Every structure is written in C-alpha cells, then in structure tokens.
Amino acid sequence: MIRIGLISDTHGYLDKRLFEYFDECDEIWHAGDIGSIDLANQLNSFRLLRAVHGNIDGIDIRTVYPENLRFYCEKVAVWIKHIGGYPNNYDRSVREEITENPPDLFISGHSHILKVIYDKKLNLLHINPGAVGKNGMHQIRTAIRFSIDQSEINDLEIIELGKRSDG
C-alpha cells in the first residue's frame, strides 16, 4: 500500500502544515502551477515528489517536471496533467488520448476547484485537489490524501487549510 499526498496550484506558497498532514505519506503528487523550484525541492526533500508543470511555471520548473506524467502506482494507471478538465468536459489537449487510452486515475489542477468525480463512461476516477496556494479565486485552500493498495484507491481524505488569505 502506498499513501499519497496530493496538491495543486501552490503558486510558490507552501503551507508548512502540509509536512504534518503528509507525514505518513510515501509520495507527494503535485498537479502543476508549482510556482517555485525551491518549493518543489523542499517537497522532494521531504518525500518523493511526482509533479507536472503548470501554465504559470517558468523554464526552471518545466525542465524538471513534464507537462504530462503517466505511470503506474501499484496496479493503478495514473495520469497527471495540469490543464485536463474533468468528466464530460475534458480539455481538448487530453480528449483524444483519454478516450482511446484512459488511465484508472486522472488528476488535474488549474481550476482551483476541488473535485472528485467518477467517470462512468471511461471507468476512471478524476481528482482535482483544488488549490493549496494563496493566489486565485478559490476561497478555501485544499489538499487530498489517499492510498493505493494494488488496484484499489482508498481512504480518500480532503484537507482544508483555511481561507486563501490565512496562513
């Protein structure tokens, strides 16, 4: 079993409480708009960081973290992309591939809106962890924890870190 801490849209702000919330996690996944290579390095020093770059990220981040990240975690096929949309409204940049070769778990960020939706048509779970940073139109900063055990995604928890202006 692997425990995952999932975040997106830090925009250069790292709430230090994430280290406590993710203390029992094996990996941290970041769905883009990291905002600072130093932030990525801090996370990667704490736990293995799997991340993609987002639309606000500069060349320093883009050279380290790809636009798309597809991999297996245990027996779960995972795809992370910053701008990906969600079921019935996938972004055109993923629409063809997600239809022809859907993962078991599709993770995106960008909207700053926390969503956990099961796509019945493609038989996949979509997660957008919302935004954990302070920039954007979201009201509450959010992150997610969950576990992957073989082919099962379990124990999904939403973490609220307070209002965007707090912290």
C-alpha positions as CSV (number, residue, x, y, z in Angstrom):
1,M,0.0,0.0,0.0
2,I,1.2,3.5,-0.9
3,R,-0.1,6.7,0.8
4,I,-0.3,9.7,-1.4
5,G,-0.5,13.4,-0.6
6,L,-2.0,15.3,-3.5
7,I,-1.8,19.1,-4.1
8,S,-2.0,21.6,-6.9
9,D,-1.7,25.3,-7.6
10,T,0.8,26.2,-4.8
11,H,1.8,29.3,-6.9
12,G,5.0,29.5,-4.9
13,Y,3.3,29.3,-1.4
14,L,4.0,26.2,0.8
15,D,1.9,25.9,3.9
16,K,4.2,24.2,6.4
17,R,1.3,22.3,7.9
18,L,1.5,20.1,4.7
19,F,4.6,18.4,6.2
20,E,2.5,17.3,9.2
21,Y,-0.5,16.3,7.1
22,F,1.7,14.3,4.7
23,D,4.0,12.8,7.4
24,E,2.6,9.3,6.9
25,C,2.5,9.6,3.1
26,D,5.0,7.8,0.9
27,E,4.8,10.2,-2.0
28,I,3.6,13.7,-2.8
29,W,1.9,14.4,-6.2
30,H,1.7,18.0,-7.5
31,A,-0.7,18.7,-10.3
32,G,1.0,21.9,-11.6
33,D,1.4,25.6,-11.1
34,I,4.2,24.9,-8.6
35,G,5.5,28.5,-8.8
36,S,9.0,28.0,-7.4
37,I,11.7,25.4,-7.9
38,D,12.7,25.9,-4.3
39,L,9.2,24.8,-3.2
40,A,9.5,21.7,-5.4
41,N,12.9,20.9,-3.9
42,Q,11.5,21.2,-0.3
43,L,8.7,18.8,-1.1
44,N,11.1,16.4,-2.9
45,S,13.5,16.5,0.1
46,F,10.6,15.5,2.4
47,R,9.0,12.8,0.2
48,L,9.3,11.5,-3.4
49,L,7.7,14.2,-5.5
50,R,5.9,13.4,-8.7
51,A,4.8,16.6,-10.4
52,V,3.9,18.3,-13.7
53,H,4.4,21.9,-14.6
54,G,1.5,24.2,-15.0
55,N,0.9,27.3,-17.1
56,I,2.5,29.7,-14.7
57,D,5.7,27.7,-14.2
58,G,8.9,29.0,-15.7
59,I,11.7,27.2,-17.6
60,D,13.4,26.1,-14.3
61,I,10.4,24.0,-13.4
62,R,9.5,23.0,-17.0
63,T,12.9,21.5,-17.5
64,V,12.5,19.2,-14.4
65,Y,8.7,18.5,-14.4
66,P,6.9,17.5,-17.6
67,E,3.5,18.6,-18.9
68,N,2.1,15.1,-18.7
69,L,3.1,12.3,-16.3
70,R,1.8,8.8,-16.9
71,F,2.9,6.0,-14.6
72,Y,1.7,3.0,-12.5
73,C,1.3,3.2,-8.8
74,E,1.0,-0.4,-7.7
75,K,-1.6,-1.6,-10.3
76,V,-3.3,1.8,-10.9
77,A,-2.6,3.6,-14.1
78,V,-2.2,7.3,-13.3
79,W,-2.1,10.3,-15.5
80,I,-1.4,13.8,-14.1
81,K,-1.7,16.9,-16.2
82,H,-2.3,20.5,-15.0
83,I,-4.9,21.5,-17.5
84,G,-7.0,18.4,-18.1
85,G,-10.6,19.3,-17.4
86,Y,-13.0,16.8,-15.9
87,P,-15.6,14.2,-16.9
88,N,-17.9,15.3,-19.7
89,N,-15.6,18.4,-20.1
90,Y,-12.1,17.2,-20.7
91,D,-9.7,19.7,-22.1
92,R,-9.1,19.3,-25.8
93,S,-5.4,18.6,-25.1
94,V,-6.3,15.3,-23.5
95,R,-9.7,14.4,-25.0
96,E,-8.5,12.0,-27.7
97,E,-5.9,10.2,-25.6
98,I,-8.1,9.9,-22.5
99,T,-10.9,8.4,-24.7
100,E,-8.6,6.0,-26.5
101,N,-6.3,5.1,-23.6
102,P,-8.0,6.1,-20.3
103,P,-6.0,5.7,-17.0
104,D,-7.6,4.4,-13.9
105,L,-6.9,7.7,-12.1
106,F,-6.8,11.1,-13.9
107,I,-5.5,14.0,-11.9
108,S,-5.6,17.6,-12.9
109,G,-5.4,21.1,-11.3
110,H,-5.7,24.5,-12.8
111,S,-9.4,25.3,-12.0
112,H,-8.6,25.7,-8.2
113,I,-11.9,23.8,-7.7
114,L,-11.7,20.6,-5.7
115,K,-13.5,17.8,-7.5
116,V,-13.6,14.0,-7.1
117,I,-15.7,12.5,-9.8
118,Y,-16.1,9.0,-11.1
119,D,-16.3,9.0,-14.9
120,K,-18.6,6.1,-15.7
121,K,-18.1,6.3,-19.4
122,L,-14.3,5.9,-19.2
123,N,-14.3,3.9,-16.0
124,L,-11.8,6.2,-14.3
125,L,-11.6,8.3,-11.1
126,H,-10.9,12.0,-11.7
127,I,-9.4,14.1,-8.9
128,N,-8.7,17.8,-8.8
129,P,-7.3,18.7,-5.3
130,G,-8.3,22.3,-5.6
131,A,-5.6,24.9,-4.8
132,V,-3.3,24.9,-1.7
133,G,-1.7,28.3,-2.5
134,K,-2.9,31.8,-1.9
135,N,-3.3,33.0,-5.5
136,G,-6.5,32.6,-7.4
137,M,-10.2,32.8,-7.0
138,H,-10.7,29.8,-4.6
139,Q,-11.9,30.6,-1.1
140,I,-10.6,27.6,0.8
141,R,-7.1,26.1,0.4
142,T,-7.4,22.3,0.0
143,A,-5.3,19.2,-0.4
144,I,-6.1,15.5,-0.5
145,R,-4.7,12.3,1.0
146,F,-5.5,8.8,-0.2
147,S,-4.0,5.4,-0.5
148,I,-3.4,2.9,-3.4
149,D,-3.5,-0.7,-2.5
150,Q,-2.8,-2.9,-5.5
151,S,-5.7,-1.8,-7.9
152,E,-7.8,-0.1,-5.2
153,I,-7.9,3.7,-4.4
154,N,-9.0,4.0,-0.8
155,D,-9.1,6.3,2.3
156,L,-9.6,9.5,0.4
157,E,-9.5,12.5,2.7
158,I,-10.0,16.1,2.0
159,I,-7.8,18.5,3.9
160,E,-8.9,22.1,4.4
161,L,-6.1,24.5,5.2
162,G,-8.2,27.6,5.8
163,K,-9.2,30.6,3.8
164,R,-7.0,31.7,0.9
165,S,-5.9,34.7,2.9
166,D,-5.0,32.7,6.1
167,G,-1.7,31.1,6.9
